[in-house]
Amino acid sequence: MTEQATWSPADLDRAGLRRSLIAAYPWLADPEHGPATVEAGECDRCGHEARLVTTCGPTSWPALGRRCADEVGDDAWCDGHADDGIVARAWLHALPPEADDVARIWWVATGEVRIAELAIPRSARLAEAVAAALPEG
């Protein structure tokens, strides 16, 4: 089992972390979908996945995570934005497995979420992106 490092946001170069995350996960820069386009937090439907897409459908959930967007399907978008829903779900399907962790760390990097201490996820690529923004020593 790999030991997980921890870091404190007080030690963090937030701008460096944002640059590092975008370099490792270019989908973060998408102007239409992702953690930069929704209010930081967990899926409005399940409360267990990171919010990644906004909806406009007749449902009461303004932002959904991956699984919920699939389960709600076309009903998450109004008839006039059905094509947007198809594009959003295809975008979600293209994300890496660690996308929820990436989104949560993105919100820490942008200052939207404060976390006293966060374990670096097991994804090597994400751990490298976070480590690149930490002070050496």
N, C-alpha and C positions, 0 to 999 in steps of 0.2 A: 504494500500500500504506500502510495506517495504521500509524503508529509506536505500539508498545505501551509503556505506562509500567510501571515496576516499583515495588514498595514492600517495605519490610521489616516483618515482624511487630512489631518493637520500636516502630515508629511508629504502630501500629494501635490504635484505640479499639475493642476487641473487642465491648463491649456495643453501641456505636454501629453497628458492622458487622452484628451480629445483627439489630438493629432495622431497619437499612437493607435488609438482604437479605429479611427477612420482608415489609417493605413492598413490595418489588419482586417477590417470589416468595412469595405467601401459602401455597403448598403446603408450604413448609418447616415450618409450624406444625401440620401434620397429625399427630395423635397416634398414628396407626396405621402410617404409611408414611413413608419419607424418611430423610435422613441423621441425623436426631435419634433415630431408632428402631432403628438398626443400629450395630454397631461400625464405627468409621471405617476406611475402607480400600477396596480394590478388590474387585470381584466375586470370590466364592470359586470360581467356575467358570472364568472366562476371564482374570481378573487385569487387565483393561483398562478396565472400566467401573466407575464408583462403585457401591458397594453401596447399594441403595435400598429393598429389601424383604426381610423375613425369610421363610424357608420352614419347612415342618414335614414335608415329604414323605419318602419313602424314599430320597431322594438324600443325598449327603454334603455338600451345599452349604448352609450355614445362611443365607447372604444372597447375593442376586443383583442384578445390574444389569439394565437394561431389555432388552437383546437376549437375554441368557441366560434371563430369566424367560419371554420369548416362546418361545424355542427349547425349553426344558424343559417349558413348559406346565403342564398339570394334574399332571404327575408331581412337581412341586416341592412340592406340598401333599398331605397325607394325605387319605384319603376323607372324614374328618370335617370337614376344613377346605377342601374343594373350592370352596365359595362364596367363602371368603376369598381364594383364589388368583385367582378370576375378578375380584373387586373390586380386588385388588392389580394385576393386569395392566391393567385399565381405567384405574386411577390412573396407572400408568406411561405409558400411551399419551397421557395428557392433558398430560404434562410438556413444557416447551419444549425445543428442541434443545440448549440450553446447560446442561441439568440436571446433567450430570456435573461441569462446572466449578463450578456453584453449590454442589453438595454438597461438593466439595473445599474451597472457600472457607469454607463453613459450618463445616467441621471445624477450619479454622484459627481462625475466629472464636470457636469454643467452647473452643479450646485442646487439642483432641484430637489435632491434627496440628501439628507444628512444621515450618515451611518457611523456610529462610534467606532466600529471595527468590522471589517468584512473579510471573510476568507476568500482567497483567490481561487476561483473555480479550477477544476481539474483540466480543463481544456488548455493544452500547452500554448496554443496561439493566443488565447485570451490572457493567460498568465504572463506571457511575454509582453503583450501590449501594456498591461498594468505595470509590470516590473520596469519597463522602459521609462515610465513617468515617475518612478520613485527615486529619491535621492540615494546615491551610492554610499555604502558604508555600513 
